Amino acid sequence: MKFIDEYRDPALAEKLVKRIERLSTRHVRLMEFCGGHTVAIMRNGIRQLLPPTVEMLSGPGCPVCVTANSDIDKAIALSRLPDVIITTFGDMMKVPGSYSSLQKARAEGADIRIVYSTQDALQISRENPGKSVIFVGIGFETTSPTVAASVLQAKSENIRNFYVLCLLKLCPPVMKALLNLGEIKLDGIVCPGHVSAVIGTHPYQFIPRDYGVGCVVSGFEPLDILLSVAMLVEQIESSKPQVEIAYRRGVKPEGNLKALEMMDKAFEVAGADWRGIGIIPASGLKLRKEYEHFDAEKAFTLKLERVKEAKGCICGAILRGVKTPMDCKLFRKVCFPEHPVGPCMVSSEGACAAYYAYGAD
């Protein structure tokens, strides 16, 4: 398959592994920020291929996983209001909140529909003028432009029954938060490919400048990831941390200017609640004042119960890279994809789901 098989070539992979072995002279910790990278690493056995000097840690780059229980509780509370249709991506359905999930709420009679895009949610709004249609807007900078586009379109068409529960988050601020926490010493970061296709590489420049940590933007094929690791190891060994791109077929330094323009038009930066970390200033998005009538939290009055976390679940620590799924007493004993205790087992990009599906080292 053109432009796929080339990035899965075993001979080239072997050369990259040998290059990493040749370059690496000391133990380093690299964090793959993106959940998509964690899945690719596990599926392709990349941790086992790397020399013992290179340790890979999973980060908080799974938007479903980092959505706080309080925000899931809001979506469930909205679903129980009269004449409301909740629209959401499928991987949100089984995520447990404090007391329930969207899947359970639907089983109890709530009108909750899985959509594949914000355009699907808009169409449901057009088809149900007597209902309030709420899109649960989770995601990073990758999905934020599509949510912005739906809001802009709803305004241009004067659609009055479309709303967004805006739970969108930004990646560079949480990277800064992790580095500031100092729980683990990171020597390099494998930056998310799809997020970087939107924002470019300029927002990461503070990482080598202020923290002396190198960054490489990676694609999602085995050779992409191995090349990124090799570039990071070379930076570390030469003591020259910088921001580089190993995914030039998808990412430009300036990012996607049209997508950024739409995001800036619809949203402004706000604080956001991250599972396992808490509220990080300027790490989320909220609708600008001229679009706030689309904001579900402003349009509806919610009565929420006390937020409760699942007993024994260490998803928050896993997202910070402090623990791995193998450290969790619930993993493969009580917590399974069919009956997840925490969100890291729900999403296909969650670390627990990846470890469960592809084994653990």
N, C-alpha and C positions, 0 to 999 in steps of 0.2 A: 504494500500500500504506500503510495508516494507520500513522502514527508512524514510517515509514521514508522515504517520498518527501519528507515535510516537511523532513527533515534533509539532503536532496540537491538542494534547490531552487537552480538556477543563479543566479536573480536575487538571492536572499538571499546566496548565496556571493559574488557580485560586490560587494554592499553591504559585506560584512564585509572583503573584500580592500581596498576603498577606505578603509574605516575604519582598517585597519591602516596603509595608506600615509599617511593623514592624521596618524595618531598618531606614527608612527615617525620619529624625527629622528636616530638614531645607530645604529651597528652593535651588534647584540645576538646572543648565542648562547643558544638555547633547546634543551633536551634533551627529546625525547620518550622517556620511560623505557621504555615498554611496546612490545614487539615488534609487538603488534596495531596500535598507532598507526603504527609505521614502515610496515607493510604498507598501511594506509589512506592514509597520506601519499603513498607511492609510487604506489599504484594510481590515486589521484585527481589526481596531478600538483600537489599542494599546494606543494611546494618551488618549482615554477616560477611559481605564482601569487603567491607572497609577494614583497614588495619586496626589493631586494638588501641592505637594512639588517638583514633578519631571517634569521639562519642557523639551520637546524635540524640537530641532531646526534642520532644514534641512540644509545640507552643499553643497559644490560644486562638489559632486561626480557623476556627470552626464557628460560624455565626449562630448556628443552633445551640451549640454547646455553651457559648458565653452569654446567652440570653438568660438574664436573672429570673429566679422564681417569681419575683414580684411582677415582672413584665408578662410572664406566662399567665399569672393569675389575672392580670388585666384583660388579656385576650379571652380567657374563659368567662370572666364576669360580663364582658361585652356580648358574648354568645348567648347569654341567658336573658338578655333584654328582649322585650317584645318587638316583633317586626324587624329583626336584625338578621342579616346574612353575613357570616364570617367567611372570608376567602383567604386561603393560605397555601403555602407550598406544602407538599406532602410530608416532608421530614419534620414539620412542626407538630404533626398530629399526635404522636406518641410521647412527646416530651412531657415529663411529669412536672406539674407545678407544685404548689404547697399541698393541695388536697385532691387534685384531679388532673385531667389532661383534656385537650381538645377532642381527642378520640372518644373519651368517656362522655364528655359533654354532648357530642353528637349522638352517641348511643342513648342518651337520656332525652333526646328530642330537639337539641339545638340544630339550627340550619347552618352547617359548616361545610364548605365546599372546597375541594382541592383544585387549585388553578396552576397553570404552568407559566403564567406571566401576568403582569399588572393589566395588560390589555384584556385578558380574560375577565378580570375583576370589573373592569370598566364596562364590558359587554353585559355582564350580569346586572350592573346598575341600570343600564339602558332598558334591559328586559324586565326589570322589577321596580318600576317607578314608585310603588307604594311601600317599598322596603328600604331600609338603610343598609348599604353594602359597605362592609369594613374590610380593608385589606390589611393583614398583619405584615407590616413592612420590616422584616428582619434582613440582615446582610451587612456586608462591608461596602467599600467603594465600588465593588463589582456590580451589585444590584441597585445601588443608590440612584444611578442615572435613569434606570427604568421606572423607579418609583417617582422620581422627579418628572419624567415625561408623562406619566399617568395623571399627575396632579395638574400639570400645565394643560394637558388635553381636556381634563374634566372642567377646568375653568373656561377654556376656549369654547367648549360645547355647552356651557352653563348646566352641567350635570350637578344637581343639588343633593343627591342621595349617595354620593361616593365619599368615603372617608378612609384615612390611613391611621393605623396605630403605628406610630413612627418609632421603631426600635433599631434604627440604622446606626452602625458604629464605624469608626475610623481606625485604621491600623497603626499608623506611625505613633499616635499618642499612647497606645497600650504598649508598644515596644519601649517607649521611653519610661513608662511606669514600671515595666519589668526590670529594666536596667537600674532604675532608681531603688527598687525594692532590694536588690542585691542579694536575694536568697541563693542564687547560683551565679557563678562566674561564667559568663559567656565569652567565647573567643571569636565567634562569628555568627551571622544570621543568614539563613537561606530565605530571602524575601519572596512574598507571594507573587506568582506570575500573573494571575488574572487581575488582582487588585492593581498591580503595577502597570498593567496595560491601560488602566484608566488614569492613575495619578502620576505615572512616570517615576523617575528615580530622584528627583529633586527633594521630595519630602523626607528622604532617608539620610540626607547629607549630615544631619546633626549627629548621627550615630557614630561614624568614625571621628568626626570633629570633636565631639564632647565626651565620648566614652572610649575612644580608641578601639572600637570594634568594627570589623569589616562586614560588608553586606554584599551579597550577590543575588540578583533576581534570577530565579530558575523557572524553567518550564516543567512539565509533568511527566516526561518520558525518562526512562532509566539513564540515558546518556546526558540528558539535561541536568539531572540531579548529581550525577558523578562529576560532570564538568564543573558544576557550582562548588562542590566540595573541594575539588582540586584547586580552583581559583581561590577559595577561602584559605586553604592550607598554605598556598603560595604567599598570600598576603601576610598570614601570621608568621611564617618562617622568615619573611623579609622585613617584618615589622613595618609594613606599609598598608595599614587599613584604609579602605576606600569603598565606594559604591560602584559595583560593576554589574553588567548585564550579561547573563549567559542564555538569554531567551530573546535574542534580537529579532526573531521572526514574529514575535508578538508584542514586544515592548520597546517604546521609544523614550528617551530621557524626559521629554516634555509631556508624555502621556497622551491621552485622547482629549484634545482641547474642546471638542463639541460636547462630550460627556461632562467634562468639568464645568463648562458654561451652563448646562442645564441644571446641574447640581447646585451651582452657586445662585442661580435664579430662584429655585424653589426652596432651598434650605439655608439655614444658618447654623453655625457650630454651637453645640451645647454639651453639657455633661452627660455621661451615660453610665449605667450600672452594669458592670461586668461580673459575671459569675466568678467567684473565687478571688476577686480583687476588690470589688466595690465600685463606688462612683469615681470615675476618672474625669477631671475637668477637660473640656474641649475635645472629647473623644467620641462624640455622637452628633447626630443631626436632628434638627427640628424644623418644622415648616416656618417660613418667614411670615410676618404679620399679615401680608396681603393674601396668604393662602391658609391661614390658620383655621378658617371655617371648614377645611377638610380634615382637621386634626380630631381624631376620635376621642382623645382624652379631654378635649375642650368641649366637644359637642354632646358628650353623654356623662351623666353622673354615675359614678361607680361606688359600690359599697364592697370593700375588700376586707377579707379576714387577715389575721396576723400571718405574716410570711413564715413558712416553716421549711426547713431543709431536710432532705432525706437522711435518716440516721445511718451513719457508716459510710456514706458516699464521699469519696475524695476527689470528685471531678474537678473541683476548684484547684486543688494542688496539682493535679495532672495538667490542667491548662496552663499553670505557671511554670511547668517543667520541673517542679520540685519532686514529684512522684511519677511513677509509671503505673499503668493498669495492673501490673503484676504485684504492686504494693497494696492493692485494694483487697480487703478481706471478702468483699462481696463479689468480686470478679469471677465469673464462671461457676460460682456457687449459688448465689441468689440473683445476680444481675446477668441477664441474657438479652440479646436483641429482641426476642419475643416478649420479654417481661423486663424492660429496663428500669433500673432504680434511678439512674441519673442520665442526663442528656448526652454524656460522652459515649454511651452505649446505643443511643438512638440514631444519631446522624451517621450516614455512611462515611462522613469525614471525621467522625469522632475517634479519638485515640483508642478508646476501649473497644469500639466496633472494629477498628482495624486490627488490633491485637487479637480479638476474638476470631475474626475471619481468616487471618493469615498467620496465626501463631505468634509466639513471642520469643525473643532471644534470651 
